[in-house]
Amino acid sequence: MKKRTFVFAFSIVVILSISFNACQKFDKTEDENMTTEDEIALRDANFSPEFNWESSRVITLNISSASSQILNITSTDKEIRYYKGILIDNSKSYVVKISVPTSVNKLSVNNQELSLNSDNLSVNL
């Protein structure tokens, strides 16, 4: 019984010492010691007036189909899904608004490739 108590107490001491040593604060590195004189201020940078600060854009898709079906809007490589829904009413155009990165030039709508040459597109499935 004493041996169990000793092992238990020893285990507690080891765990506590590891915990206390793991919580030590380290000194700053050279990169963290940079002064504001070493940094370039954003206000001093020159940007073209035509530069677009947006990193995404909203695309409106007007989708029509002769039959009810599930809509699956993805990247062309099928890695990113932008929208998934169901198209039931065939008499009206189904409107979907999605946000895509400005670097995306093409989408896949139910495995049909679509070029994003405008922010408002019509798709017939």
C-alpha positions as MATLAB code, in Angstrom:
seq = 'MKKRTFVFAFSIVVILSISFNACQKFDKTEDENMTTEDEIALRDANFSPEFNWESSRVITLNISSASSQILNITSTDKEIRYYKGILIDNSKSYVVKISVPTSVNKLSVNNQELSLNSDNLSVNL';
ca = [
       0.000    0.000    0.000;
       2.873    2.376    0.785;
       4.371    1.653   -2.619;
       1.138    2.753   -4.363;
       1.011    5.931   -2.335;
       4.647    6.673   -3.136;
       4.117    6.075   -6.886;
       0.995    8.237   -6.843;
       2.757   11.092   -4.994;
       5.799   10.837   -7.256;
       3.547   10.990  -10.343;
       1.818   14.106   -9.031;
       5.171   15.807   -8.373;
       6.430   14.972  -11.874;
       3.235   16.237  -13.522;
       3.298   19.485  -11.520;
       6.959   20.134  -12.275;
       6.390   19.583  -15.997;
       3.384   21.923  -15.889;
       5.288   24.702  -14.156;
       8.244   24.421  -16.523;
       5.963   24.472  -19.558;
       4.446   27.810  -18.516;
       7.668   29.822  -18.612;
       7.659   33.138  -20.434;
      10.262   33.473  -23.201;
      12.162   36.607  -24.170;
      11.164   38.556  -27.263;
      12.873   37.715  -30.520;
      14.622   40.279  -32.691;
      11.576   40.630  -34.991;
       9.354   41.622  -32.084;
      11.853   44.284  -30.985;
      11.458   46.299  -34.208;
      10.671   49.966  -33.725;
       8.198   51.992  -35.737;
      11.147   53.613  -37.521;
      11.943   50.217  -39.055;
       8.412   49.731  -40.385;
       6.887   51.271  -43.501;
       3.760   53.221  -42.680;
       0.692   52.475  -44.805;
      -0.058   56.173  -45.110;
       3.272   56.616  -46.944;
       2.486   53.927  -49.531;
       1.240   55.003  -52.960;
      -1.672   53.139  -54.535;
      -3.203   53.635  -57.943;
      -6.628   55.354  -57.825;
      -7.978   52.522  -60.013;
      -6.902   49.860  -57.503;
      -9.874   47.762  -56.381;
      -9.675   46.972  -52.666;
     -12.395   44.332  -52.855;
     -11.279   40.712  -52.568;
     -14.682   39.230  -53.425;
     -17.684   40.022  -55.562;
     -21.347   39.078  -55.578;
     -22.587   37.189  -58.627;
     -26.320   36.971  -59.383;
     -27.345   33.869  -61.320;
     -30.781   33.653  -62.966;
     -31.248   29.918  -63.414;
     -33.988   28.330  -65.485;
     -34.705   24.684  -66.225;
     -37.381   22.584  -67.897;
     -37.374   20.097  -65.025;
     -37.001   20.143  -61.248;
     -33.484   19.402  -60.106;
     -30.889   19.946  -57.423;
     -28.597   22.911  -58.050;
     -24.946   22.487  -57.285;
     -22.728   25.536  -57.868;
     -19.035   24.796  -57.339;
     -15.582   25.805  -58.470;
     -14.533   24.215  -61.757;
     -12.315   21.718  -59.911;
     -15.263   20.821  -57.584;
     -13.163   21.662  -54.486;
     -15.316   24.601  -53.307;
     -19.118   24.524  -53.097;
     -20.687   27.976  -53.324;
     -24.336   26.919  -53.311;
     -26.557   23.859  -53.110;
     -30.336   24.041  -53.426;
     -33.332   22.674  -55.257;
     -35.087   24.133  -58.294;
     -38.770   23.156  -58.172;
     -40.875   25.811  -59.935;
     -40.059   25.582  -63.654;
     -42.211   28.578  -64.638;
     -39.962   31.170  -62.972;
     -36.275   31.933  -63.037;
     -34.494   30.805  -59.870;
     -32.277   33.641  -58.574;
     -29.122   32.786  -56.629;
     -26.669   35.342  -55.241;
     -23.240   34.014  -54.316;
     -20.048   35.653  -53.169;
     -16.883   34.521  -54.951;
     -13.267   35.692  -54.784;
     -12.359   38.228  -57.460;
      -9.727   35.798  -58.744;
     -12.418   33.285  -59.783;
     -13.238   33.539  -63.495;
     -15.335   30.384  -63.962;
     -17.925   28.387  -62.038;
     -19.545   25.022  -62.508;
     -23.352   24.942  -62.382;
     -24.502   21.303  -62.334;
     -21.288   20.325  -64.162;
     -21.865   23.015  -66.781;
     -18.929   25.443  -66.932;
     -19.863   29.117  -66.757;
     -17.562   32.096  -67.453;
     -17.968   34.995  -65.043;
     -17.792   37.844  -67.532;
     -20.528   39.809  -65.707;
     -22.012   40.092  -62.212;
     -25.482   39.171  -63.508;
     -25.681   35.954  -65.540;
     -28.421   33.736  -66.948;
     -28.079   29.950  -66.945;
     -30.365   27.468  -68.711;
     -30.031   23.904  -67.469;
];
